[in-house]
């Protein structure tokens, strides 16, 4: 007679855990369905009332978005997703650039932010790409915070605060929330893996964590990625220490996670080595380095 209440409690707990990500998913699909995005492309219009502008004010400071990222993506759709289209006076490898457009390359499997362009076309593809950054930011940070704090409301509020910072709203090429989402999702799945009651479930979570980590890497914006790795890595280590997770379990799970990430990344790096080397040796983003003390508040 005592098993029924426990089962009901487990179901309520599961429903509570899933409520936030389900709500995020529904809102994401709704925004894509009604074809709404937050692009500042209207700043390029000479009209006092730009066509397509529903609300708000286009922000000139978002020039990376409306002059670079969005035009390249829409151009890629028009050209049927070339791997290296002509941009200006040069062919640009879209697979290995930080602001690359969507392609039909196999690595697009690791770029869910581009799936909308391939499946839905330019308009709703832009909506998909725009809101995906925030959706994965919310879902990933929620899972990680839930694994760290074990508190539903706090995790949901923390996910909202982390995803919708003013910096994320300002810098949208792509939003930092995209990197936060993939990194936090990988961390949350890894922590799920080390706590899984069955080996098959543990490996499934670990592989999923590795693929999320691979998606994190191929998004290619090191300034945000390196910072996030330090913070998220420290949080994961702290959780493992608090839970007194056995070193062998943590290490074996990490090995599976890293292997799942290494397989696609090794192929991707090998195929795009020349382009990545060229990017790393040029002013943006490879050589854009600031020394300590040279920052400008302005």
Secondary structure, 3 states (H helix, E strand, C coil): CCHHHHHHHHHHHHHHHHHHHHHHHHHHHHHHHCCCCCCCHHHHCCCCCCCCCCCCCCCHHHHHHHHHHHHHHHHHHHCCCCCCCEECCEECCCCCCCCCCCCCCHHHHHCHHHHHHHHHCHHHHHHHHHHHHHHHHHHHHHHHHHHHHCCHHHHHHHHHHHHCCHHHHHCECCEHHHHHHHHHHHHHHHHHHHHCCCHHHHHHHHHHHHHHHHHHHHCCCHHHHHHHHHHHHHHHHHHHHHCCCCHHHHHHHHHHHHHHHHHHHHHHHHHCHHHHHHHHCCCCCCCCCCCCCCCCCC
